[in-house]
Amino acid sequence: MDHSINKVNKNGNNLRIGFIGFGLIGGSIARAIKKIDSGITILAYNYQNGKPNADLHAALEDKTLDAITDSLETDICSCNIIFLCAPVLANIDYLHQLKPILKPDCVLTDVGSVKGNIHEEVKRLGLEAQFIGGHPMTGSEKTGYRNSDALLLENAYYIFTPTEQVPKENVELLLSLARQMGSIPILLHAEEHDAITAAISHMPHIIAAQLVNFVRNADDKAETMRTLAAGGFKDITRIASSSPVMWQNICLTNTSAIKEVLDGYIKSLQEASDALSRRDEEFLYTIFETAGEYRSSIPNTAKGIFEKVYEIYLDITDEAGAIATIATQLAINQISIKNIGIIHNREFEEGVLRIEFYNQDSVKKAIDVLEHFQYHLYIR
């Protein structure tokens, strides 16, 4: 059977896909779908009761959206596929609104990073034959449609948690769609998904947020810690800038799994604290050795939970125009720079100038250009 997205509508009519929630992830999925087939009709629901929505109108202007609707009953319910892309708790509320108006052959999916609670509600509402949980494991610390990009889905794991009652052909449909978007689809049970993401995504966000808050509260009036913060601190706390509403929702919906792994992590921190108290050389060496070995074994062939940072470091001379010269050389070669700046705290940095790019191809091109001009580069 051909499960490509443009073969879905068995009546030969134009495929219609609806979005409820249209921020970073919803917008990125919609952009990717339009790249697959620009003839697919994409609608988005305006939950603001007719008030202008800047993100939706921006998507309409750039032709990612074909229409904006204020009606679930007359427009969204006519879609062949509906993506729930609102915060986790809001998605569950929308299930109740969709239940009485959903077409029997409509495929309903979501993009939330917690699956157990929405599956429970789907079962309670009798929507198991239509629902396939989804979680594209990609994102950014930036939010909103204006930061969305079809490439966000490319080479990213996309987890699906189908119910036992949903038709296999509908599962194959979403698996095929994910592949066409450039993602790597994986099937998991909802409970298995939540246990995994609690450890590798939800807990790290809590740790990052609380580490930032700890430093903020411990800082002096002159904000010396804030001034000197760089290197490792900024690397491991970058995700603390994520949406507070989204992460509040996640913590309130995957509470048990997160608490279990967080308690285990707190125990491991206490073990490290005890090792410091007794100056245990072997223990302290081992925790860094084993962590380094395990982290190095994590493959870089696909995106994981966190957005990959494309960056290089290099030494430059301390003279006027040095940064401008590098930026000009990259611009001449049509290499776009996402961010550039001097690293003043070099305790954990390699090189004094950090340049961040939008993708790996830009990194490769920049390396060739800068090596040609004999800059001393450091590649992470």
N, C-alpha and C positions, 0 to 999 in steps of 0.2 A: 504493500500500500504506500502511496506517495503522501507523506505527511508534511510536505513543504507548505509554508504559510499561505501561499497564494492559491492552494488547492482546498482550503478548509470549507468554504461555503459550497455545500453540495447542490444548492439551487442555482449556482452560476452567477449569483449576485455579488456585488462588490463586498469584500470582507469588511466588517465593521468591528473596531476594537475600542473599548471605552476605558477611560482612566478616572478613578476617584482618588484624588491626591496627585499633584503634578509638580513635584519638586525635583531634587537632584536625581533620584533613582527613576521615578516615573518619567521624567523628561528624557533621561538617557535611554530608557527602553523605547520610548516613542521615536526618538531620533534614529535608533538602530533599526526599528521596524520600517521606517520610511526609506532607509538606505536599502533594505531588502526589496521593498516594492513600494514605490511612491504612489501607486494607485490604491493602496489600502486606505480606507477612511478611518481616521482617528479622532475620537471625540473626548473631551474632558469635561468633568462636572465642576461647575462653579458653586461651591458650598456657601458662598458669601451672600446668598439670597439676592442675587441680582446686582450687587455692588461690583464695581470694576476690580478685576484681579490682574495685577501687572504681569505676573508670570504667564498666565494663560493668554493674555493679549500679545505678549512677546512671542509665544509659541505659534500663535495664529499668524502673526506678521511674517515669521520666518518659514511658514508653511509646514511646521512639524505637526500642528493641529489643523484639521479641516473645519472643526466647529467647536464652539463652547456652548454648553447647555446648562440651564438652571433646573432641568427636569430629569430625575431618575426614571420616572414612569414612562415618559414618551420617547426618550432618546437613548439613555444608557441601557435600559432594559431590552432595547432592540439589537444590542451588540452580540457578536458571536463569542467574543472573549472580553472579560472585564478584569482589569488589574486594580486591586486595592492597594494604593500606594500612600495612604495616610498613615499617621502614627498608629502603633499597634492597637491601642485601646479604641481609637476611632474606627479602625477597620472592623472591629467586632461590632460596634454600633451600626455600621453600614450593613452588616449581614442581616440585621432585623428589618431594615428598610427594603432590602433587595428580596428577601424571602417571598413576599406575596406577588412580586412583579417579574421575577426572573423567568426567562424562557427555559423550558425543559432541556434544550440542547445547548444552552450557553455554558461555556467553560469559565469558571470563577477561580481566580488565583490571587495571591497577595505577594508582597515583597518584604514582609516583616522578618526581623531577625529572631523572633520567638514564635514557635510553631504550636506548642502544646495547648495553649489557652484558646487559640482560634479554632484548632481542630475540635476541642471540646464543645465549643459553641456551635460549630458546623454540625456536629453529631446531634446536639440537642435540638437544633432547628430542622433536622432532616435534610440537610444539603450535601450529604456525603457523596451522592452520585454526581455532583457537579463541581466539587471543590478539590483543587490541587494546591497545596501549600507551596510557596516558592520563596527563595531567599538568594538573590544575587549577591555573592560575597565580594562586594566591591563598594567603593564609596570615597569620600573625601571629607576633610575637616570643614570644607566649605559646603554651604547648603543652597537650595533654591534652583529653579529651572535655569537661571542664567549661568550656573556653573555646571550644567549637565553636558554630557558629551557621549555620542554613540560609542566612542572608544573606551568608555568606562566599563562596558560589558565585555570588551574584547580580551580573550585569554583569562577571563575570571571564572572561578568556580560558581556554578549556579545550582543550588540545591533545590530539589523538589521532594515534597512529602505527600504523595497522593494517598487518599483514603482507600480502603479495601473495596469500596463500592463504585469508584469512578471507573468508567470504561477505559480499557487499555489504549484505545485509539486516541483518546483525549490526552492521556499521559504522553503518548508518542508525539502528539501534536506540539506540546510545550517543550519536550526534549528537542524536537527538530527546530523549533523556533529559537531556542537557546543556542543551538549549534550554528544556525544561520547568523545569529548576532555575534558569533565569534566566541561564545562562552563555552565552558566545559561543564555539561550537566552531570549531576550526581543524584541518585535516589537514596533517601534515608527515611527512617521512621521519625515521627515528630519528636518523640522522647529522646532518641539518639541525637538528633540535631540540637536540641536544647542543651543537653549535657556537654556537647562538644563546643558550642558557641559560648557557653558560660565560661569555659576555661580559656579559650583562645581569643575571645572578643570582649565579652561583657566584663569579666574581671579586670582585664588590662585597662579598660576605660575608667573603671572605678579607681584603680591604682594610680593612673595618670592624673586624674582629677584631684585625688587626695594628696598626691605628692606635690602638685602645684599649690594646693591650699596650705599644705604644711610649710612650704618655703615662704609663701606669702605671709603667713601668720608669724613665722620665726624671723622674718627680715627686720632690720633696724629702720629707724626713721629716715635714714639717708637712702634706703632701698639698695644697699650694697649687693645683696644676693641677686636681686633683679638685674642690676647692672652687669654683674659678672656671669650670669647664667648663660651658658652656651653649650656647645659640644653635646655630651651625653645627656644632659638635662633636657635640652630642647628636643633631642631625638626621641626620647622615651615619653615625653609629655605632649608631643604634637597633637595627639588625638584628644587631649583635654579640651580642645577648641570646638569639639563637635556639638551638635544641637542638644541643649539641655532638656528640651521637651521630649525629644526622641529617646534619650537615655533614661530619663525619668520613667517613661512608659515601659522601656525594656526591663528596668530593675523591678518594676511593680508587677510584671507579667512572667518573668522567669526567676522569681525570687528564690525558690528552693534550690534550684540548680546552682545559681550564682552564690548563694550563701554557703553551700557545701564546698565549692572549690575555693571560695574566699577564706573560709575557716581553715582549710588545708594550707593555703598560702600564708596566712597569719602564723600558723604553726611552724612553717619553714623559716619565716623571718625570726621567730623566737629562737629556733635552733641556731641561726646565724648570730643572733645577739649573744646567746650562751657561749658560742665558739669564740667570740671576741672577748668575752669576760675571762675565759680560761686560756686565751691566746693560743688556740688550737691551730698550729701551722698546717697540719695535714688536712683538716676539714676545710679551712679557708682556701687552700690551694685547690682542693678537689671541686668545690662548688663552682669556681671559675673555669676550671679545666673541662668538667662535664658539660657545663652550660655552653661553653664555646664550641665544643665538639658537636653537641646536638643542634645548636643554631646553624652551624656550618653545613649540617646535613639536610637542612630544610631547602627543598628545591626552589630555584628562581624561575622555573619554566612557566609558571602560571601565577596570576594574582591571587592573593589570599584575602583575608578580612580587611587588611589595611592597605591604603593607597601606596603604591610604590613611589619612592622619591628618586628622580633621575638627576644626579648631581655629579660634579667633579670639583676637585680642589686643586689649586696651583699656587706656586710662589710667584710674586710679582715684585718689581722694584718699587721702592718708596719714592715716587716722583709724580709730578703733576701730569695728568692725562693717561696714566698707566691703565686704569680701568676703561676709560673711553676708547683706548686703542684696541683692547680686547673685544669690547662690545662692537666696535666698527668692523673688525675682522670677521666676527661671527655674522653680523648683519649682511656684509657683502656676500657671504656664502649662504644667505637665506636661512640662517639658523635662528629660531626664535628663542629668546631667553625668558624664562618664567620669573626668575629672581636672581639677584646678584648682590654680593656685599662682602665687606671685609670682616674677617673673624678676628676679633681682638683678644678673646680668651682662647688660646690654642692648646690648652692642656690635653684635650682629647681630639683635636682636629688635625687634619693632614693638609698643610698648605695654608696660606693666609687669605686667599680669595676663594669664596664659594660661589659656584654658578649652578643654578637649578634650571632644568629644561622640562619640556612637556612630554617627551617620550624618549625611548631608548635610541631610536634612529638619530635624533638630534644630538644625543651624547656621543655616539660614534662619529658623526660628522665633525662635532666640535673637537674631539680628540685629534682627528686627522689635521684639522686646521691649526690648532694650537701647537701640536708637535712639530708641524712644518715650520712654525716661527720659533721653535726651540724653547718653548715654555716647559718648566718642570711640573708635570702633572701628577696628581694622586687620584687613583680611581678606586672607588669603594665597590 
